[in-house]
């Protein structure tokens, strides 16, 4: 386990600069690739520490780079003073493996690789980032046609520090630029040489210089020898224009793309057929993640196919403990004390959010994901058994049909006011999930994920404080007003998203509205729904809140991915306002004649 979050599972590749692992993110429940950086032998301790810090700083800087042809860098972490870089796990093969197993690429395939890598480098250079180690081993080709450049500034960062500090050059001599090999500065022009050498290998099936020979001899040829020329072909001129010893005379990446576009006659998906993703003996390469990799994490006792089948009925049969608890409170607590009761219920949920993740991580670390998930399943089953054993009353006059009266028609109680209340509930959860996503994205973008736990604790504490105040006052703000405050207060948070402590303080006002909004929602649903159908009404409340969660996550995530975490906060607030506004408009509609007689007449805010 790395940083209490990333569980290493299998080695994808290993070299002198590090080991790449297939891993599982226990926090966000996704597969990732984790690169364990290795310090080359012979480095003094002080310089090794400097090298580790420099690796982490550069990785954090690269994390802001977003491009379809660049592998995504999710996180940087420390474990036992060793840096770990967490990246997107792309089901793919490296170009080096494809060339090794299947020989040279076709003209169209090589052109597609050149266009993708040139696009990635162009975006990186525009952001002030130099890759420093462009070679076939760092070009990934996915089975769905995606081509991505990986290892931005990480491996070459090690090489640069080693060469300048100790006089030893590490890296890939067969693809290194002459000015870098001779001890000069690493500039974006070095990436142009690396792209040319990569295209040389793509069309020739072998690197321009001997990759298996004596590294010092190879470096000598790179610096002092003639530049190898590719065989005559459509890409020869582009390769020669990139592999010129004078950095200033190399063609631009824009020119590279313009020259290669006419040579790519098909889409990458059509160019790279399935045969390239198998070894010559017909077996699928181990670089391809297998679906069974996730079984031990997600469902240790079921294969994925079985899980997909049983998940739907299992979800339908799950016990709605929260809804049952709120129905019991509505039955057992006098109307004038329900606000305090619902506030306590919401506070208990917030406390669970504070303690639950930490307890889960501790259990997974101490035992295993399989036993932890099994224990959670047993806990859910035990909760259902206790509910059955206690059998709490969930409506007034339970079991006395005469007192309850006939079940009212759906249209008589599912009024515009109740639908509006449910929409506001969905909007509130849209804001809450969006705020959490934007907060995590902001911390990640600033390289401050290490304080995520503290920030979440402060957010939950603020919500608990708001819930306590809401429960103590005799008359609180209506649900609609609380919802508007929740959404409006989150939108400007992006203006103070760094450093972390300023972000944490900016999140306090909106989180003060969290528990009161949720509590006021339950109060309003209880008051508007007749006792005979209160269970259905609270079931609808749960459904609308889950709908808000389901919609809020993708919408805010899209805003973050296509802009920045700052706009994630704005998207969370605007989306919540849009949904809540629809709810407020529904609530302003005229009440049906049956509504006053059917609704339970209790005091409380709307």
C-alpha angles and dihedrals in degrees: 000000000000120000090346089286117064116068111203114221117166138358114254095181143338137203143154091283098049151307125270116214134193103233143172124234103223092192101051096024099233140121116257140171116241121198116204107207116222125204110227114247119262096039115133115244095248093051091044090057091048090050092052093050092047091051091053093046093051093045090053090051092050091051090078091062111102119181133138091237095050123082109242118248108212105178148340121224143174128228121173088347091301119122119236123192117207115208142170112283106228118189096231150110125245117246087241091061092046091052091046095051102033108022129229122359125244119255091259093048093048091048091052091051092048093049093049095047092044090051091050093049092046091056091045094050090048087057092049094254125133118199096209097191112055108167139129091268090063096049113088122200115196126206090242092059100262115140117197138178115224140184095051111194094333107099093034090048088063091046094049094050092047094048097047096042103038106016092243116123119212130177133068110328093186091063103029120117116248094239091053093045090054092053100264128139120289108241133167087266088070088064090056090058090047091052090050092049090048092052089047089057091044095057098032100039091230135067121263090250132035107279095186100047132086106311093217091051090049091050090050090055091048092052103036107017132081119277110254115243122219120233117271111285144119093283097045095094093048092049093048091048090054097042100060118128095227104079094205093057097057115111120251125259089244089058090048092056093045092051094047100044095080090051095058102080097167138036117270089248090061094039097054105055126194092261090073091062094061130072118247091264089061097253120131111254118254089235087077110089112233121224089232089066090082098048097088089052105038104030112359096182099045135056114239095252091054092045091054090054099046097040094081098052090039090056092047091051097046114121112250093222094168094052092046091050092053091048090051090050091051089053101042101037122071113245094249091057099043095096090061091045094050090046090055089049091053091045090054089053091051090050088053090054089053098047102028102070093045092048091048093051091047091051094048090048094047097041124005139281091254095055093040093053091044090052090051090052091051089048091053090048091048091051091053090049092051091050089052092046096048093038095195118205110258101187138023114271093014110188092016105099092179092061093045094047125204121329108266118236116264095244091052095062104022089076131162090261092055094044089050090052090051092049090052088052090054090048091052092055090046088058094045097050090042091052092051093049093047091048092053091046092051092049091048093048090052094045092244103119089125090078095048092109093053093048092050091049091053091048091051092044090054090050091049090050091052090048092052092051091046091052095047101049118086094222122025134183117285120262093252094053092047090051093050091051091048091055099039094049094053098054098072093046090093089067088067102036096131143088097032096241091055090050089049092053092046090055095056099080096052092044090053085067095049104084094035091054093050092044093048089051092058091045092053095046090049092051096046099043119076113239091246092064101025091114091057091047093052090045087056088049090056091046093052093047091051089048089055090051093047094050098037096057098057095038096051091039090055091051091050094046093050098040126003141295089266090065089047089070090049091049091050092052097042094046092050091047092051093052094041092048089057088051093049090050090052091050092051090059119104116279119240118250092246095053100083093049095047101042118087106252106228133143119254144104123291 
